[in-house]
Amino acid sequence: MSKFGCTCGNVISDVQCPNDVTGWLLSDKSSEEFFSAISDTIDAYLQHLADGDADGWRRKHFNNVYPSDLSGGSMIHDVLTGLFFDRTLKTMECDRCGRLWIQDKPDGNEYHPYSPDCDADARTKMLGYNTAHGDMKPD
């Protein structure tokens, strides 16, 4: 997605990446599955590496057009990215009204709105880094 129309009339754009208007929602149950998948993925790669079959691990996770010259870290990153997106819901925040739009299901194109209870002057930005409230940007 690149632009999304909020019910307040504002257009939410996630063309710039990274940005302060999109994020991801991960339930407690899904986070447990995801963090288990991280260790399983790394363990499996390390075992294949110890067995001299890192290419077998790559073939198990990717098709023939996937580059064969990437580092192990890059391949693990790509596997974990897919596992993450399979378990999360995309969220978008309107920078005008503060409404949060939450994806109905992973990989879906339906969103449900949730409006803040406070007025626009009192609301706190939920997505992105909010330096006004003490959050720090990572290095």
N, C-alpha and C positions, 0 to 999 in steps of 0.2 A: 504494500500500500504506500502511497506517497502523499495523498491528501484525503482528508476526511471532514465532512461537514457536520459541525456540532449543531444541536437544536437551537442554540442561542444565535446562530447565524455566522459564527466564526469558522474559519477553515483551519483545521489542525493539519500541519504539514510535518512529515517525518523524512523529507527529502534529504536533509542534512544528517549525516551519521558520523559520530553519535549526536544525539540531541537531548533536549530537556523535556520533551513532550511524550515520549514513549517509554515503556518499561515492561516488566514481566511479572506475572503473579504466579507463585508456586505454592501449592497447598502443602500442609504438613505431611500428608501421606505421600504426595508426589516427591517432596524433597527427600524423604527417606529412600524412596526408590532411586532417585537421581544420585544421591551420594553413595549408595550401594553400587550403582552402575559405574561410578567413577572408579572405585577400587577394583571392581571386577574387570573393567576395561584395561586398566593399567597392569593388573596382575596377568591378564591373558597376553598382553603385548610383551611383557617382560619374560614370560614363559616361552613364547614363540622366539624371542630374541635369544634366550639361553639355549634353545634347541637349534639355533641357526636357521630359523624359518620365519623371519620377520616378513618376508614377502607373502607367506601363507596367511599371516594375520591380515595383511593389506588386502589380499584377494577375498578374504572372508567378509570384510566390511565394505569394500568398494568394487565398482565395475572396472572393466578394462580401460576405460578412458581416463580414469583417475591417475594423476601423475605418479610414476614409480620412483621419482627421485626426491620425494619430500622427506624431511626428518621424522623420526618417531614422534616427537612432540607435536609436529604439525598434523600428523595423521590422528593422533589421540585427540587433539583439539577438534578436528572435524567430526570424529565419532561422538565426542561428548556434546558438541553443539547440536547435533541431531537428537541426541537423547534429551537434552534440555528443552528444545523446542517441542518435542513430543509430549512433554509433561507440563508445559506452562501455557498460560493465557496472556496474550498481548494486551497491554493497557495503553490508553492514550489519555492525556490530560489537556483539557481546553485551557489555554493560557488567558482566555478572557473571563469565562464564568467559573472555572475550576472543576467543571464536571469531569468525572472519570468515566471513560468508556472501556468496558472489559469484554474481551472476546468471549463468545459463547462456548467455543470448544477449540482446542488446538487445531491449527491449519484452517479454521473456519473464517468466514468473511462476515459473520453476524456479530454485532456488538450491542451491549446493554449499557445504558447510562446510569450513573449514580451521582447525585448532586450533593455538594457540601451543604450542611445545615446552616452555616454562617454566611454573612454577607461578603461580597467581594473584597471589601477593605480589610476584613478580619481573617480571611482565609490564608492558609499557608500552602505554598507550592509543595506538592507531594512528590513529583518526579523531578529528576535532575538534581543538581547539587544546589542546596539552598544555603549559601554562605551567610545570609542574614540571620540564620538560626543556628549557626555554629557548625554546620556540616562542612567537612573539609574535602577538597578534591584530592583524589589519589595522585601520587607522583607519576 
